[in-house]
Amino acid sequence: MTIQPLEPGRAEMEGMARDAIALLADFIEDRSKAPAVDLDDAGRMVPELLRPPSEEPGELAALLDVFHRAAEQAVDTAGPGYLAYIPGGGLFTAALAEMLARGVNRFTGLSGLAPALVAMEEGVLRWLCGQFGLPEAGAGLVTTGGSIATLSAVVAARHDRLGEDFADGTLYVTAHTHHCVAKAARIAGFPAARVRTVPATPEFRMDVAAAARLIAEDRAAGLRPFLLVGTAGTTNTGTVDPLGELAELARREGLWFHVDAAYGGFFQLTARGRAAFAGIEAADSLVLDPHKGMFLPYGTGVLLVRDRATLRGAHSGEAAYLQDLGELAGLPDYADLGPELTREFRGLRLWLPLHLHGVAVFREALDEKLDLAERAYRELASDPLLEVPLKPDLSAVVFRLPGGDRDNQRLLERINATKRVFLSSTRIDGRHTLRLCVLSHRTHADHVAEAVDIIRAAARGALSA
Ligand SMILES: Cc1ncc(COP(=O)(O)O)c(C=O)c1O
């Protein structure tokens, strides 16, 4: 029997999968010893890889080898030494789930086409709604990331609070709010001046009294305040806004209360996170990034809303060619809750790791990250050469040399040149400041201890250079 190349036979499928899984196992095993960044060959490989595909078939082994070498030419965002930005994860079991979900290729935009799979995704979303204390009417959507989830939240808030005529609507953020909120507002049709920056306290939290004043001023000027954005863990410093007070202000003023928990959200599974996020249960919408705090592969965000009708009102559409498909009782049509019609079955990459490993393991891993950040904070703060401006609320620690920006740029270059860890920087109070963020499931005590040693040695080196 001849094998159709686009539909390989069983033995061939099993062989291909074995080769791919062996590659992945090698890759994951290598993370502990791989450099934190390796771009040495990228300049040579990039022009080669920009070539178009050939008319002739290739060899799987050779193609997998190209992929493997290309994947190694990178900042190792899946490695234990990646402490920059917000660290990524990459659970093997999520990769396995992804292969299965892609292989069965079920349509999960409309529940009637694959109700049991939609129920698996919905079960995870309802569990998340419960974790955040949202009411029965709450709902969720698995998106491709925090930015897209934020866009849907802003559109839902706009639709619910302003209607179709929204040019005079204003929304409230701080200088520490993730830029995806301003970007979402722009895409949603708001000019930049409608995004109002509320002053932050000296601890970088939104100043609630200042927010109230700004809202009152805007109202007096004939504008329509409609959306207040709090953050459960800012990207810069991991700081948590006073969510309870912001929720109360939003309620009093009739504003939609959105919480960006893309970085911090999964700490809600821990006792410390839950205490830090008190008030989050009053959110009208909140964004989580399982590709951060649940250690899942990139491309996995979540939007939760207090009232499904608000999300539906802003996103549902009708078409004659969809007339044969009715919403299944008790299950949502995800196409009505977000911008996509066709979507992959994203739920399995959450469902399988959660059901296979159990929730407790995630809670323990997140508690470990909080402990590690606390330890890094203590050790860096006790170094007389370093300034540590802030005690971390979550798992991001910021520090700098007391000198100027150039000294701190040099410090970062020295740290990253070791290729054992990879850190990033930001500006805080107008000053160049380095960040160490612990979030990968692969980062443990020995990695953080090594990072602290590297930072202290580099600080000495940067000053004596
Ligand atoms: C607090 C916060 N909000 C939103 C985002 C955007 O999420 P994504 O990169 O998944 O689009 C990030 C990303 O780092 C973040 O840290």
The ligand as an ORCA input file, in Angstrom:
! r2SCAN-3c Opt
* xyz 0 1
  C       0.898     42.765     34.097
  C       0.845     42.331     32.660
  N      -0.261     42.587     31.944
  C      -0.380     42.235     30.650
  C       0.643     41.597     29.998
  C       0.479     41.244     28.547
  O       0.288     39.873     28.408
  P       0.712     39.085     27.083
  O       2.197     39.306     26.936
  O       0.345     37.685     27.414
  O      -0.045     39.634     25.951
  C       1.817     41.303     30.696
  C       2.940     40.644     30.018
  O       4.022     40.506     30.529
  C       1.926     41.687     32.052
  O       3.038     41.471     32.772
*
